Amino acid sequence: MMAVETKEILTTAQLSELVDMIKKFHGFDFSEYTKASFKRRVDRIMMLKKLGFYDLKHLLINDTDFFQVFLEEITVNVTEMFRDPSFYKAVNSQVVPYLSTYQHIKIWCAGCSSGEEVYSLAILLKENGLSAKSFIYGTDVNTEVLKDARRGIYSLRKIKSYAENYLFTGLPGSLTDHFTIMYDAAAIHNELKQNTLFSVHNLISDTGFNEFQMISCRNVFIYFETELQHRILDLFYNSLCPLGYLCLGSKETIRSDAFKKKFKVVNQKENIYQKVGS
Amino acid sequence: MALDRNLITRWQESKVLLLGGSAGSFKLLYRFVKLLPATLNKTVIIIIHRKKNFFSEIEKLFAENSRMSLREISDKDPIDGNTVYIAPANYHALIEKEGHFGLDVSEPVWYSKPSIDVTFESAAEAYKENCTAILLSGANQDGAEGLLKLRQAGALTIAQHPDDAEMDEMPKAAIKIDAAQYILHTAEIFELLQNTT
């Protein structure tokens, strides 16, 4: 016998109705999020909260706190310290030597989630003796995850997996050198938090806010359609100093010919680019 | 051994072949890839569980032995009608209706990323009856739910016979919820895949 499917399946029309409604009531534009992934997140929230389509719409319109919950669940906040160890290896050998020539190093980590990548970069800079002249800005659309990022406290279970990533980077130290471990959690050392700032920024609607030597935006583009990716690439281009570095996720390649002229490939496999041209 | 005529026709009409496997499926997938003709004219999508940070040479090994062009999925890759794609480690692979892949780093499903369920479910929506999916050996339940969604969408769904699977939990989980339209022995799967037009 076939198992009975009880879960409500959203149609494409319902999904676009939802997107329009959210834009109208909350000013938040999901229309250029990749459809399959966005739909999976909405299906997931409906299942977790046991909501039908009309309940979901009702809550989004009438319950002012619900949108924040919705936003937290829709945006993917899975991150790791030293995710893709070969990327950090490449940054260490191909980018850091150039960064070290600047008087001040400003880095923007866009879509930083709970801060793991910001602290990974902070550790990398510290191990290169560059902490004193560096500053890392971490931004995300999700205010809740930014609170976790500011706290810089991670469960030991996570730290164990991050330490394994660190090991694969081939960096000389040990991840736990940078943490104070208490009971079942680990807190990043204050000296590493000092030169960081976490704030809300929406890549879809907000403008640039500084000039950076490096921008890291990894595994964010996978959720955006191509046209939107291009508008954000423009924002990044305008936010980088001449010859500044752009780091995308290891499966996020710049394909457009126009942008290939603006960003020179530094490392093909890790998708590390350098701003060139005017 | 004679295969069901309907089974062969459904396979030949499929535009997409989905292969999902975990522990104990690697050698089998390798042999499938080696077997597929250069002119298969189907999109082949392979989801095999693997650990991040271990740079297994799966793509390289498979590509060297495949007569079809073969590549690891990258974000927004257009889906070609005669290519073998492998889901990358530490990402879920989704199929967008416009005909390209999307990747996702969200939570593992059944402790797995890539998850077979995630790709199968999105294929069920994108391809409906136009695909054949085969679930192979594995030591967890990933893939069963996705295979059911595919069956409900009209796809041809097949589970490897548990007696033939090195790890039988995965095909058994699919059979238990009646997700597999056909339960085939390994030799029958080989025979089926060779029945190309």
Interface residues (C-beta under 8 A of the other chain):
Chain A: M1 M2 A3 E5 T12 T34 K35 A36 S37 R40 R41 V76 V78 T79 R83 D84 P85 E164 N165 F168 N219 F221 I222 Y223 T226 G249 K251 E252 T253 R255
Chain B: N53 I73 S74 D75 K76 P88 N90 Y91 L94 I95 E96 K97 G102 L103 D104 V105 S106 E107 V118 E121 S122 E125 A126 L148 R151 Q152 I177 D178
